[in-house]
Amino acid sequence: MGELLGVAVLGAGHMGADHVRRLAYRVSGARVVAVADPDGARAEEAVAGIDGVTVHTGTEAALDAPGVGAVLVASPGPAHEQALLAAFARGLPVLCEKPMVPDAAGALRVVEAEARLGRRLAQIGFMRRYDAEYGRLKSLLDSGRLGRPLMLHCVHRNVSSPPGFTSAMLIDSSVSHEIDAARWLLGEELTAVTVLRPRAAAGAPEGLADPQFVLLESEHGALVDVEVFVNCGFGYQVRCEAVGEKGSARIGEGHTVLVTSGGVAGEEVPADYLVRFADAYDREVRAWVDATRRGRVTGPSAWDGYAAAAVAEAGVRSLEGGGRQTVVLAPRPGLYGGGSR
């Protein structure tokens, strides 16, 4: 445990640069030794002021850089499959941001490749499992204090969507977090998805179906509804209320600051996910580094990444074709155990 874990970070955009800073300044036991991004200047900017980091424009060059013992994948989703398979080929543990792979077929290929290795190497970046409030809600549900969970009511709002954001991405990028959180909180798979489209908000870019209302069904009869609204204009909000047979519990109200000024009192709303979930990201990466240094892989698995991709894909079918869409999962390899807890 004395030697620092050398990490190659793939992707130097908004998320990748944040992870570089996290590993360099906030998480002990690791150091960034290589960064890769097709935009070399962006990669150089991400590591400015950090000593001993080599910069690359290609994935494999970064993975083969001296001192690399693990990989953090924060590149765009379509590049994840190639990065994961390259890491597997080298026996390198990976923390891969969601979506693990955007399409279910590609995600299943990753699951099958890892299963052939006979051991887990990948942890998938569903960081809400590391958020303190989500953790308390999970413990409360598992304790049985609320009785059997009947419903989850979820809200996911962003100030604005980035350029190129599509209607399908509201589901396979944004709602993918709720998909994983629902599987984890309920401890069961999701079996069907229905997506409804209210009229588009005035602040949504032309042609973007925003907001959307997503209804998820679980294998044991619980319902999960998600309001996803990525151009709300006022801030970043994530909320979840669990309703059980004996009570309910709601999270997502505690990350605000009460401001009194000019005779008016109001609550500040976080600007984006990196503000709201900063602590969760720190906990997630710290847990990954600690486990990796002990030769273990914990946290959300490649199976969780595949299941989320399959549910999201059914959601996109519902969005585009209308109506309820069923989710069909491949048989789960024994490597991943049972249940989605």
C-alpha positions as CSV (number, residue, x, y, z in Angstrom):
1,M,0.0,0.0,0.0
2,G,3.0,2.3,0.2
3,E,3.4,2.9,-3.6
4,L,1.1,5.4,-5.3
5,L,-1.3,4.0,-7.9
6,G,-0.3,5.4,-11.3
7,V,-3.5,6.4,-13.3
8,A,-3.9,7.1,-17.0
9,V,-6.9,9.4,-17.5
10,L,-8.6,9.1,-20.9
11,G,-10.4,12.2,-21.9
12,A,-9.5,15.8,-20.9
13,G,-12.9,17.5,-21.3
14,H,-15.1,18.8,-18.5
15,M,-15.3,15.5,-16.7
16,G,-11.8,14.3,-17.4
17,A,-10.2,17.5,-16.3
18,D,-12.2,17.4,-13.1
19,H,-10.9,13.9,-12.4
20,V,-7.3,14.9,-13.1
21,R,-7.6,17.6,-10.5
22,R,-9.3,15.2,-8.1
23,L,-6.6,12.6,-8.4
24,A,-3.8,15.2,-8.2
25,Y,-5.2,17.3,-5.2
26,R,-8.0,15.6,-3.3
27,V,-7.5,11.8,-3.4
28,S,-4.6,10.2,-1.7
29,G,-2.8,7.1,-2.8
30,A,-2.8,7.9,-6.5
31,R,-1.1,10.1,-9.0
32,V,-1.9,10.9,-12.7
33,V,0.9,9.6,-14.9
34,A,-0.7,9.9,-18.3
35,V,-3.5,11.8,-20.0
36,A,-4.9,11.1,-23.5
37,D,-7.2,13.3,-25.6
38,P,-7.5,13.7,-29.3
39,D,-7.1,17.4,-28.6
40,G,-3.5,17.5,-27.4
41,A,-3.7,21.1,-26.3
42,R,-6.7,20.4,-24.2
43,A,-4.8,17.5,-22.5
44,E,-1.9,19.8,-21.9
45,E,-4.2,22.4,-20.3
46,A,-5.8,19.7,-18.0
47,V,-2.4,18.7,-16.5
48,A,-0.9,22.2,-16.3
49,G,1.1,22.5,-13.0
50,I,1.1,18.7,-12.4
51,D,4.5,17.1,-12.6
52,G,5.4,13.8,-14.1
53,V,2.4,13.4,-16.5
54,T,2.9,12.4,-20.1
55,V,0.3,13.7,-22.6
56,H,-0.9,11.6,-25.6
57,T,-3.5,11.9,-28.3
58,G,-4.1,8.1,-28.5
59,T,-5.6,5.7,-26.0
60,E,-3.1,2.9,-26.3
61,A,-0.1,5.1,-26.1
62,A,-1.5,6.4,-22.7
63,L,-2.2,2.9,-21.5
64,D,1.4,1.8,-22.3
65,A,3.0,4.9,-20.7
66,P,5.5,4.1,-17.9
67,G,4.0,3.8,-14.5
68,V,0.4,3.2,-15.5
69,G,-1.3,0.7,-13.1
70,A,-5.0,1.7,-13.6
71,V,-7.2,3.6,-16.0
72,L,-9.9,6.2,-15.5
73,V,-12.1,6.6,-18.7
74,A,-13.7,10.0,-19.0
75,S,-13.8,10.2,-22.8
76,P,-17.1,10.5,-24.8
77,G,-19.3,7.4,-24.5
78,P,-18.7,6.0,-28.1
79,A,-15.0,5.7,-27.2
80,H,-15.5,3.6,-24.1
81,E,-15.8,0.1,-25.5
82,Q,-12.4,0.4,-27.2
83,A,-10.8,1.8,-24.1
84,L,-12.3,-0.9,-21.8
85,L,-11.2,-3.7,-24.1
86,A,-7.7,-2.2,-24.4
87,A,-7.5,-2.0,-20.6
88,F,-8.7,-5.6,-20.2
89,A,-6.1,-6.8,-22.7
90,R,-3.4,-5.3,-20.4
91,G,-5.0,-6.5,-17.2
92,L,-5.5,-2.9,-16.0
93,P,-8.3,-2.0,-13.5
94,V,-10.7,0.6,-14.9
95,L,-13.0,3.2,-13.5
96,C,-15.2,4.1,-16.5
97,E,-17.6,7.0,-16.5
98,K,-21.2,6.3,-17.5
99,P,-22.5,5.4,-20.0
100,M,-20.2,2.4,-19.9
101,V,-21.1,1.9,-23.6
102,P,-24.0,3.8,-25.2
103,D,-25.6,0.8,-26.9
104,A,-26.6,-2.4,-25.3
105,A,-24.9,-4.6,-27.8
106,G,-21.5,-3.0,-27.2
107,A,-22.1,-3.0,-23.5
108,L,-22.8,-6.8,-23.6
109,R,-19.5,-7.3,-25.5
110,V,-17.7,-5.6,-22.6
111,V,-19.5,-7.9,-20.1
112,E,-18.6,-11.0,-22.1
113,A,-15.0,-9.9,-22.5
114,E,-14.6,-9.3,-18.8
115,A,-16.4,-12.6,-18.0
116,R,-13.9,-14.5,-20.2
117,L,-11.1,-13.0,-18.0
118,G,-12.8,-14.7,-15.0
119,R,-12.3,-11.6,-12.8
120,R,-13.7,-8.1,-12.5
121,L,-11.5,-5.2,-13.8
122,A,-14.2,-2.6,-14.4
123,Q,-16.0,-0.3,-12.0
124,I,-18.7,1.9,-13.7
125,G,-19.1,5.6,-12.7
126,F,-22.6,5.7,-11.3
127,M,-21.5,8.1,-8.6
128,R,-24.9,8.5,-7.0
129,R,-24.3,5.2,-5.1
130,Y,-21.5,7.2,-3.3
131,D,-23.7,10.2,-2.4
132,A,-24.4,10.5,1.3
133,E,-28.1,11.1,0.8
134,Y,-28.6,8.3,-1.6
135,G,-26.6,6.0,0.8
136,R,-29.0,6.9,3.6
137,L,-32.0,6.2,1.4
138,K,-30.6,2.9,0.4
139,S,-30.0,1.9,4.0
140,L,-33.5,3.0,5.0
141,L,-35.1,0.9,2.2
142,D,-32.9,-2.1,3.1
143,S,-33.9,-1.8,6.8
144,G,-37.5,-2.4,6.0
145,R,-38.6,0.6,8.0
146,L,-40.6,1.9,5.0
147,G,-42.0,-1.5,4.2
148,R,-41.9,-2.8,0.6
149,P,-41.0,0.0,-1.8
150,L,-43.9,0.8,-4.1
151,M,-42.8,3.9,-6.0
152,L,-39.8,6.1,-6.7
153,H,-40.5,9.7,-7.8
154,C,-37.5,11.3,-9.4
155,V,-36.5,14.7,-10.7
156,H,-33.5,15.5,-12.9
157,R,-33.1,19.1,-14.1
158,N,-30.2,20.9,-15.7
159,V,-29.7,24.6,-16.5
160,S,-29.1,24.0,-20.2
161,S,-28.1,21.2,-22.5
162,P,-24.7,21.3,-24.3
163,P,-24.4,21.7,-28.0
164,G,-25.3,18.6,-29.9
165,F,-27.4,17.2,-27.2
166,T,-30.2,15.0,-28.7
167,S,-33.7,14.0,-27.5
168,A,-32.4,10.4,-27.1
169,M,-29.5,11.7,-24.8
170,L,-32.1,12.8,-22.2
171,I,-32.6,9.1,-21.6
172,D,-29.3,7.4,-22.4
173,S,-27.1,10.1,-20.8
174,S,-29.2,11.9,-18.2
175,V,-31.8,9.4,-17.1
176,S,-29.2,6.6,-17.1
177,H,-28.3,7.8,-13.6
178,E,-31.9,7.3,-12.4
179,I,-32.0,3.9,-14.1
180,D,-29.0,2.7,-12.1
181,A,-30.1,4.4,-8.9
182,A,-33.5,2.7,-9.2
183,R,-32.0,-0.7,-9.8
184,W,-29.7,-0.2,-6.8
185,L,-32.3,1.2,-4.5
186,L,-34.9,-1.4,-5.3
187,G,-32.4,-4.3,-5.6
188,E,-34.1,-5.6,-8.8
189,E,-34.0,-5.2,-12.5
190,L,-36.2,-2.9,-14.6
191,T,-38.4,-4.7,-17.1
192,A,-40.3,-2.0,-19.1
193,V,-40.1,1.7,-20.1
194,T,-42.6,4.2,-21.3
195,V,-41.6,7.7,-22.3
196,L,-44.1,10.5,-22.6
197,R,-43.4,13.9,-24.2
198,P,-45.1,17.0,-22.9
199,R,-44.9,20.1,-25.0
200,A,-41.4,21.3,-25.4
201,A,-40.2,24.1,-23.1
202,A,-39.6,27.5,-24.6
203,G,-35.9,27.3,-23.6
204,A,-35.2,24.0,-25.3
205,P,-33.3,24.2,-28.6
206,E,-35.4,23.6,-31.7
207,G,-36.1,20.0,-32.3
208,L,-35.2,18.8,-28.7
209,A,-37.9,16.9,-26.9
210,D,-37.4,18.5,-23.5
211,P,-38.7,17.9,-20.9
212,Q,-39.6,14.2,-20.9
213,F,-41.5,12.0,-18.5
214,V,-40.1,8.4,-18.1
215,L,-42.0,5.6,-16.4
216,L,-39.9,2.5,-15.4
217,E,-41.4,-0.8,-14.2
218,S,-39.5,-3.2,-12.0
219,E,-39.5,-7.0,-12.0
220,H,-41.4,-7.1,-8.7
221,G,-44.0,-4.5,-9.5
222,A,-42.5,-1.2,-8.2
223,L,-42.9,1.9,-10.4
224,V,-40.3,4.6,-11.0
225,D,-41.2,8.0,-12.6
226,V,-38.6,10.4,-13.8
227,E,-39.1,14.0,-14.8
228,V,-36.0,14.9,-16.9
229,F,-35.7,18.6,-17.9
230,V,-32.3,19.6,-19.3
231,N,-33.1,23.2,-20.2
232,C,-34.9,24.4,-17.0
233,G,-32.8,27.6,-16.9
234,F,-32.5,28.0,-13.2
235,G,-30.1,25.4,-11.9
236,Y,-29.2,21.7,-11.4
237,Q,-31.7,19.7,-9.3
238,V,-31.8,16.0,-8.5
239,R,-34.4,14.6,-6.2
240,C,-35.8,11.2,-5.3
241,E,-38.7,10.2,-3.1
242,A,-39.2,6.6,-2.1
243,V,-42.8,5.6,-1.2
244,G,-43.2,2.3,0.7
245,E,-46.1,0.5,2.3
246,K,-45.2,2.0,5.7
247,G,-43.8,5.4,4.9
248,S,-41.8,7.6,2.5
249,A,-38.5,9.3,2.4
250,R,-37.2,12.1,0.1
251,I,-33.7,13.3,-0.7
252,G,-32.3,16.1,-2.8
253,E,-33.3,19.1,-0.6
254,G,-30.2,19.4,1.5
255,H,-27.6,20.8,-1.0
256,T,-28.7,24.4,-0.8
257,V,-27.6,27.7,0.8
258,L,-30.2,30.0,2.3
259,V,-29.4,33.6,1.1
260,T,-31.1,36.7,2.6
261,S,-30.5,39.9,0.7
262,G,-32.4,43.0,-0.2
263,G,-35.4,41.9,1.9
264,V,-35.7,38.6,0.1
265,A,-34.7,35.1,1.4
266,G,-34.1,32.3,-1.0
267,E,-32.2,29.1,-1.6
268,E,-29.3,28.9,-4.0
269,V,-29.5,26.1,-6.6
270,P,-26.3,24.3,-7.7
271,A,-25.1,25.2,-11.1
272,D,-24.3,21.7,-12.4
273,Y,-23.6,18.1,-11.4
274,L,-19.9,18.7,-10.5
275,V,-21.2,21.1,-7.8
276,R,-24.1,19.0,-6.5
277,F,-22.2,15.7,-6.5
278,A,-18.6,16.9,-5.8
279,D,-18.5,14.9,-2.6
280,A,-19.9,11.8,-4.3
281,Y,-17.3,11.9,-7.0
282,D,-14.5,12.3,-4.4
283,R,-15.9,9.3,-2.4
284,E,-16.2,7.2,-5.6
285,V,-12.7,7.8,-6.8
286,R,-11.3,7.4,-3.3
287,A,-13.0,4.0,-2.9
288,W,-11.8,2.9,-6.4
289,V,-8.2,3.9,-5.6
290,D,-8.2,2.2,-2.2
291,A,-9.7,-1.0,-3.6
292,T,-7.4,-1.1,-6.6
293,R,-4.3,-0.7,-4.4
294,R,-5.6,-3.7,-2.5
295,G,-6.0,-5.7,-5.7
296,R,-9.8,-5.6,-5.6
297,V,-12.6,-4.2,-7.8
298,T,-15.8,-3.0,-6.1
299,G,-18.7,-0.7,-6.9
300,P,-21.0,-0.8,-9.9
301,S,-20.0,-3.5,-12.3
302,A,-19.9,-4.0,-16.0
303,W,-23.2,-5.8,-15.7
304,D,-24.7,-2.7,-14.1
305,G,-23.4,-0.7,-17.1
306,Y,-25.0,-3.2,-19.5
307,A,-28.3,-3.3,-17.7
308,A,-28.5,0.5,-17.7
309,A,-27.7,0.6,-21.4
310,A,-30.4,-2.0,-22.2
311,V,-33.1,-0.1,-20.2
312,A,-32.0,3.2,-21.8
313,E,-32.2,1.7,-25.2
314,A,-35.7,0.5,-24.6
315,G,-36.5,4.1,-23.4
316,V,-35.2,5.5,-26.7
317,R,-37.4,3.1,-28.6
318,S,-40.4,4.3,-26.6
319,L,-39.5,7.9,-27.2
320,E,-39.1,7.4,-31.0
321,G,-41.9,4.8,-31.5
322,G,-44.2,5.4,-28.7
323,G,-45.7,3.1,-26.2
324,R,-44.4,0.8,-23.6
325,Q,-41.2,-1.1,-24.4
326,T,-40.0,-4.2,-22.6
327,V,-36.4,-4.7,-21.5
328,V,-34.8,-8.0,-22.4
329,L,-31.4,-8.8,-20.7
330,A,-29.0,-11.5,-21.7
331,P,-28.2,-14.2,-19.1
332,R,-26.1,-12.8,-16.3
333,P,-22.6,-14.3,-16.1
334,G,-21.7,-15.9,-12.8
335,L,-18.9,-13.4,-12.4
336,Y,-21.5,-10.7,-11.4
337,G,-23.5,-12.7,-8.8
338,G,-27.2,-12.1,-8.4
339,G,-29.4,-9.1,-8.0
340,S,-28.5,-5.4,-8.7
341,R,-27.5,-4.5,-5.1
